[in-house]
Amino acid sequence: MTYTLYAAPVSLFSGKARAYLRWKAVDFNEVAPSTDIMKTVLMPNIGWPVIPVLKTQDEAFIQDTADIIQHIETAEDGPSVYPAGPVQRVVAELLHTFADQWLTLPAMHYRWNYNEAWVLEQFGKLAAPDADRATQIDIGTKRGAMFKGMVPMLGVTPETIPAIEASYLGFLTDFSTHLDQHEFIFGGRPTLADFALYGPLYAHLYRDPASGEIMRNHAPNVARWVERLRYGDYGDGTLIQDDVIPETLLPLLARHNVEHLPVLSAINDLLAAFEGDDLPRALGMVPFTVEGIAGQTIARPFSLFRLQAALDAYGNLDDIQTATADSLLNATQGEALKTFSIAKRLTRENYKLALA
């Protein structure tokens, strides 16, 4: 079965979906979202300008990366992207949440504060591949204005930038230490957590020139991990057995729990107070603290949707598995996750987040 992936190299979530489809050995063609494709294919079928989008052979459209992965896992043969251990699944979903919803801060910061001129030209080439360079830059500048405008909304400001950079470099160091002992998150082949992390780490933080140089200099292990996923070097296929969580993953979980979990809790409070049927993409602003520096970030209910999958996995554990997971959460400042309850269950309808 041949699929069509509407995606772009410059796109964070396109990188995640593309890498997964390649690993799964799915037959697909990639189509760039030119202005014409946006107008004639994506807007009529999805309702808003977004990538990546997967079109199946029977003309069904799938938009969210987690939905794309779930569809392919059900429809296609091959090894599962999900780790076999139930506690490992919880950890994978937590890292999925961290990658999709929190690593966006350094990803957007480094793109727009280190690589702006380059990325604007990339946007122009994507929208108008046959135009001259000056026209492409002009188009890219107009296209990029929306994305650049999101940067301060995410909490990237002159006051928070030093802390965001310190946190990111700390993350690279911690991930590099893990990769000293393991090829991927759970051993000898990639799983969901790898593809989730690959999204920001490849599309923004490796591929963009200035941030790519930072990664290669500060954490060559991480750059090599990116390259293994990019070029199809998927390891020996052996995952860590017996639902063991490597100790080298604890600092990554702790960073999520210390930095991101309070943000998720604050968004959850806003969701609890929300009245209405149509859930907005943002519920306001909430505080965050990174490396001792405080800021404000946009309250995205979609972040809770990602967390919901981790909490569902946690809720499916038996008593022995729960005790193991609780010990892990206690060791990584994630105690709040043991009793965290999404204020209003979330789902996706017509390619948008909705109340269940």
JORABEL-V142611 format. One record per residue. RES is the residue in three letters. OMEGA is omega as a letter, one per 20 degrees, with the letter a starting at -180 (none if undefined). Layout:
{{RES | OMEGA} {RES | OMEGA}}
//
This chain:
{{MET | r} {THR | r} {TYR | r} {THR | r} {LEU | r} {TYR | a} {ALA | a} {ALA | r} {PRO | a} {VAL | a} {SER | a} {LEU | a} {PHE | r} {SER | r} {GLY | r} {LYS | a} {ALA | a} {ARG | a} {ALA | r} {TYR | a} {LEU | r} {ARG | r} {TRP | a} {LYS | a} {ALA | r} {VAL | r} {ASP | a} {PHE | r} {ASN | r} {GLU | r} {VAL | r} {ALA | a} {PRO | r} {SER | r} {THR | a} {ASP | r} {ILE | r} {MET | a} {LYS | a} {THR | a} {VAL | a} {LEU | r} {MET | r} {PRO | a} {ASN | a} {ILE | r} {GLY | r} {TRP | a} {PRO | a} {VAL | r} {ILE | j} {PRO | r} {VAL | r} {LEU | r} {LYS | r} {THR | a} {GLN | r} {ASP | r} {GLU | r} {ALA | a} {PHE | r} {ILE | a} {GLN | a} {ASP | a} {THR | r} {ALA | r} {ASP | r} {ILE | a} {ILE | a} {GLN | r} {HIS | a} {ILE | r} {GLU | r} {THR | a} {ALA | a} {GLU | r} {ASP | r} {GLY | a} {PRO | r} {SER | r} {VAL | a} {TYR | r} {PRO | a} {ALA | a} {GLY | r} {PRO | r} {VAL | r} {GLN | r} {ARG | r} {VAL | a} {VAL | r} {ALA | a} {GLU | r} {LEU | r} {LEU | r} {HIS | r} {THR | a} {PHE | a} {ALA | a} {ASP | a} {GLN | a} {TRP | r} {LEU | r} {THR | r} {LEU | r} {PRO | a} {ALA | a} {MET | r} {HIS | a} {TYR | r} {ARG | a} {TRP | r} {ASN | r} {TYR | a} {ASN | a} {GLU | a} {ALA | a} {TRP | a} {VAL | r} {LEU | r} {GLU | r} {GLN | r} {PHE | a} {GLY | r} {LYS | a} {LEU | a} {ALA | a} {ALA | a} {PRO | a} {ASP | a} {ALA | r} {ASP | a} {ARG | a} {ALA | r} {THR | r} {GLN | r} {ILE | r} {ASP | r} {ILE | r} {GLY | r} {THR | r} {LYS | r} {ARG | a} {GLY | a} {ALA | a} {MET | a} {PHE | r} {LYS | r} {GLY | r} {MET | a} {VAL | r} {PRO | r} {MET | r} {LEU | a} {GLY | r} {VAL | a} {THR | r} {PRO | a} {GLU | a} {THR | a} {ILE | r} {PRO | a} {ALA | r} {ILE | r} {GLU | r} {ALA | r} {SER | a} {TYR | r} {LEU | r} {GLY | r} {PHE | r} {LEU | r} {THR | a} {ASP | a} {PHE | r} {SER | r} {THR | r} {HIS | a} {LEU | r} {ASP | a} {GLN | a} {HIS | r} {GLU | a} {PHE | a} {ILE | a} {PHE | r} {GLY | a} {GLY | r} {ARG | a} {PRO | r} {THR | a} {LEU | a} {ALA | r} {ASP | a} {PHE | r} {ALA | r} {LEU | a} {TYR | a} {GLY | r} {PRO | a} {LEU | r} {TYR | a} {ALA | a} {HIS | a} {LEU | r} {TYR | a} {ARG | r} {ASP | a} {PRO | a} {ALA | r} {SER | r} {GLY | r} {GLU | r} {ILE | a} {MET | a} {ARG | a} {ASN | a} {HIS | a} {ALA | a} {PRO | r} {ASN | a} {VAL | r} {ALA | r} {ARG | r} {TRP | r} {VAL | a} {GLU | r} {ARG | r} {LEU | a} {ARG | a} {TYR | r} {GLY | r} {ASP | a} {TYR | r} {GLY | a} {ASP | r} {GLY | a} {THR | r} {LEU | r} {ILE | a} {GLN | r} {ASP | r} {ASP | a} {VAL | r} {ILE | r} {PRO | r} {GLU | a} {THR | r} {LEU | a} {LEU | r} {PRO | r} {LEU | r} {LEU | a} {ALA | r} {ARG | r} {HIS | a} {ASN | a} {VAL | a} {GLU | a} {HIS | a} {LEU | r} {PRO | r} {VAL | r} {LEU | r} {SER | r} {ALA | r} {ILE | r} {ASN | r} {ASP | r} {LEU | r} {LEU | r} {ALA | a} {ALA | a} {PHE | r} {GLU | a} {GLY | a} {ASP | a} {ASP | a} {LEU | r} {PRO | r} {ARG | r} {ALA | a} {LEU | a} {GLY | r} {MET | r} {VAL | a} {PRO | r} {PHE | r} {THR | r} {VAL | r} {GLU | r} {GLY | a} {ILE | a} {ALA | r} {GLY | r} {GLN | r} {THR | a} {ILE | a} {ALA | a} {ARG | r} {PRO | r} {PHE | r} {SER | r} {LEU | r} {PHE | r} {ARG | r} {LEU | a} {GLN | r} {ALA | r} {ALA | r} {LEU | r} {ASP | r} {ALA | r} {TYR | a} {GLY | r} {ASN | a} {LEU | r} {ASP | a} {ASP | a} {ILE | r} {GLN | r} {THR | r} {ALA | r} {THR | r} {ALA | a} {ASP | r} {SER | r} {LEU | r} {LEU | r} {ASN | a} {ALA | a} {THR | r} {GLN | a} {GLY | a} {GLU | a} {ALA | a} {LEU | a} {LYS | a} {THR | a} {PHE | r} {SER | r} {ILE | a} {ALA | r} {LYS | a} {ARG | a} {LEU | r} {THR | r} {ARG | r} {GLU | r} {ASN | r} {TYR | r} {LYS | r} {LEU | a} {ALA | r} {LEU | a} {ALA | none}}
//
